[in-house]
Amino acid sequence: MPAEAESKALMLFLAMPYSHTSRRRFLHHIYVDIHSVFQGQWAAAEIISSYCSSQDIPHPSFHPQAPGVTIPPSAPNAVQNARQKLVASAAAVQRLATEPADYLPHLAIHVCLARSAVHVHAPDPAFLTLSLIVLQYQQLACLGWLCHFDVLARIPRDGTISYSELANATGVPKLQLRSVARMVMTSNFLCEPTPNEVAHNAVSALFICNSSIPNWARFMVKFSAPVATAFAEATEKWGVTDKKNETAFNVALKTDLPFFNFLSQSSGLAESFASYMRSVQSNYGTSLKHLLSGFDWAGVGEGVVVDVGGSTCSSSIALAEAFPKLTCVVEDLPDTISDRLLIEQPKVLSSRISTKAYDFFTPQPVQGADIYLLRMIMHDWPAADAILILKNQLEALKANPRAHLIVMDTVLPLPGSISAVEEALLRVRDLTMIQTFNSKERELGEFEELFSQVKDEGGCLVLRDIVKPAGSLMSVMDVVYESNIHSDSEIEKGLAH
Ligand SMILES: C[S@@+](CC[C@H](N)C(=O)[O-])C[C@H]1O[C@@H](n2cnc3c(N)ncnc32)[C@H](O)[C@@H]1O
């Protein structure tokens, strides 16, 4: 597309509301649009850079000695405008490239549009940081408000509805509704194509197409946010502790029970948690697709997979569907294990999956399977418990010399070694583990240390391979039991060297 047509396409695209079908048709031009935005950024950056050189002032930088304000308020309007344009277009690129399905996980770490809006008016970094925090909790609170009153389901999938009609339909005060809706619009959620008429955009429409997503949002508002807020009180109260009932979750939910025990007694929260887990799985970063591509499952042939702590059977359903020679046994606590998803599957698939009540703090009852899968399990537990869970799999694993233990979990990167957005999402997971379980996400060395602690007189667990599929927030670790008892021929070979 020639440059002129590109910028025309971009202008048209940006002028249309997300709900507009023509705009949806324009989605395939999205990367062309990003290219055009980049051209604008380049020109703005050149204006700023020339100004800094001409005034002999430092260029924008993250250096600790960099000034709090790089472009002084006295700078000419053209330079101020260029700065504002740069911030706004950076946010536009971020919005265009972020998938609607990434809205909730990204809400936990930043609000790009609001960030740019504040940035433009708040050159002071401390003021900027505080303003962003206020924006983030307001965004989440407003989203929770909309989900609580089931407002999103009353907005037509195509077309608009007035604030008055929507307030009547949902029984909420119109002025509160308008303030809440206009707040979330600043984070690219809902839109107002004509004054006082609300409509869905691509992000908010997801909330009415998939009921797990508003449940996930409710879980964030009612559970994740209060637990994060109670973190300081928990640290104040218990300091260094790895007890499962001395966490921010215990402070926030006012309970002495560890999370999973509390969950099994609270049907409302258990339902929200199951919804949350389903939504987490439907998010690209934690999609089950990465489980399928992270290991050579086809190479297992007609094997048995034991899905330890397999919850709703989703991992096993995905595996059995993609690899028709596999059979799976899904294990979980008696109150948690659910075959609800299994019942919905065709017989040809469900007949290859069975469920079994099992507590992983006791020895593994299914001996000699080909694969023992621990997906999103290790991160729930502090080291001593994690080692115990692994030790309980050891005898069963050793019963089949070709068996693998597949551990799929987040492996934390070193600070700054990956993009800030990707790193922040992983650090959210780390903090969630600390605040809920006194556990944590681990770095690679910490996983290797855990595996090496699981040993007997004949050998120990070793990490054989690690794969992080593109786009996955988690890595697939292939762990095997390695014997330290060598055969006579191996010893002879060793002596010969
Ligand atoms: C974070 S979920 C992961 C579920 C599943 N593996 C997945 O990838 O979606 C952790 C699971 O561990 C289960 N769990 C917790 N304590 C357990 C125990 N003592 N024995 C067996 N399963 C347990 C929970 O019930 C929950 O289903």
The ligand as a MOL file (V3000), in Angstrom:
LIG
                    3D

  0  0  0     0  0            999 V3000
M  V30 BEGIN CTAB
M  V30 COUNTS 27 29 0 0 0
M  V30 BEGIN ATOM
M  V30 1 C -3.3750 -24.2130 39.9070 0
M  V30 2 S -4.3850 -25.6020 39.8140 0 CHG=1
M  V30 3 C -3.7220 -26.4150 38.3800 0
M  V30 4 C -4.7280 -27.2910 37.7050 0
M  V30 5 C -4.2650 -27.9900 36.4460 0
M  V30 6 N -3.0920 -28.8060 36.6320 0
M  V30 7 C -4.0710 -27.0210 35.2930 0
M  V30 8 O -2.9840 -27.0080 34.7150 0
M  V30 9 O -5.0020 -26.3130 34.9710 0 CHG=-1
M  V30 10 C -3.7360 -26.5930 41.1540 0
M  V30 11 C -4.5140 -27.8760 41.3820 0
M  V30 12 O -3.8670 -28.6240 42.4370 0
M  V30 13 C -4.8870 -29.2730 43.1770 0
M  V30 14 N -4.4110 -29.6710 44.5160 0
M  V30 15 C -4.1530 -28.8760 45.5760 0
M  V30 16 N -3.7550 -29.6150 46.6310 0
M  V30 17 C -3.7670 -30.9050 46.2220 0
M  V30 18 C -3.4310 -32.1400 46.8420 0
M  V30 19 N -2.9940 -32.1870 48.1160 0
M  V30 20 N -3.5360 -33.2700 46.1230 0
M  V30 21 C -3.9630 -33.2370 44.8370 0
M  V30 22 N -4.2920 -32.0940 44.1690 0
M  V30 23 C -4.1970 -30.9430 44.8650 0
M  V30 24 C -5.9740 -28.2200 43.2620 0
M  V30 25 O -7.2190 -28.7830 43.6210 0
M  V30 26 C -5.9410 -27.6260 41.8410 0
M  V30 27 O -6.8330 -28.2980 40.9950 0
M  V30 END ATOM
M  V30 BEGIN BOND
M  V30 1 1 1 2
M  V30 2 1 2 3
M  V30 3 1 2 10
M  V30 4 1 3 4
M  V30 5 1 4 5
M  V30 6 1 5 6
M  V30 7 1 5 7
M  V30 8 2 7 8
M  V30 9 1 7 9
M  V30 10 1 10 11
M  V30 11 1 11 12
M  V30 12 1 11 26
M  V30 13 1 12 13
M  V30 14 1 13 14
M  V30 15 1 13 24
M  V30 16 1 14 15
M  V30 17 1 14 23
M  V30 18 2 15 16
M  V30 19 1 16 17
M  V30 20 1 17 18
M  V30 21 2 17 23
M  V30 22 1 18 19
M  V30 23 2 18 20
M  V30 24 1 20 21
M  V30 25 2 21 22
M  V30 26 1 22 23
M  V30 27 1 24 25
M  V30 28 1 24 26
M  V30 29 1 26 27
M  V30 END BOND
M  V30 END CTAB
M  END
